Amino acid sequence: MSTDDDDKPTVVLDLNALKKQKLKQEEELANIESELEFNVGQDPLSIPASETSLNEDSENFAEKFLDARTKEEKAPLTVILFDFQSDFFQKTLDQFPKGHDYQVAKNLPELNKFLADKRFQIVVFNYDVNPKAVNQLTAQIKSKFPFIKTLIMAMAISPQKAQIHAKTPSGANGYYQFPLVEAKIEAEFQKIKKLAQKQAS
């Protein structure tokens, strides 16, 4: 008489086969480890050029990329100082950061001539001389020359006032409160440059 237990298939584990399989896996792992140790310990000069060229190319590319970025960051900027109805910038030019290409525009025709050079430039205005004229000019530059950026300098231009002005049609790309300090001016130039690069990309 058969029972339910008799009908069930019997699972027989072949212990010898399992031991062989385990040994085989251990041997394969040992072989892989010895190969890895050999490659790690190998003299880089003895590795064929074809195997090292990829790493060298990657390193060379990274080096060149970093060099290019450093040069780009240090590249001189073209800065137009607009001395409208004033000689302020002509008298204080030596207080501006060194290493940039400064051009002083004394009137609107001179400013137009510089603006016609269609490339990234920063135009600096002294807001205190004629706020109404500065507002008109920054608004026109923003609409007609989007690749040219503006910086407004003034005595009483707090961060709060700058934020409010920046949101108007005459808003500039940067604001600077007098007195002139080279490091602070340079920081503002670089901030405007980064903004321009971000907009261009």
Buried (B, 14 or more C-beta within 10 A) or exposed (E): EEEEEEEEEEEEEEEEEEEEEEEEEEEEEEEEEEEEEEEEEEEEEEEEEEEEEEEEEEEEEEEEEEEEEEEEEEEEBBBBBBBBEBEBBEEBEEEBBEEBEBBBBBEEEBBEEBBEEEEBBBBBBBBBBBBEBBBEBBBEBBEEBEEBBBBBBBEEBEEEEBEEBBEEEBBBBBBBBBEBEEEEBBBBBBEBBEEBEEEEE
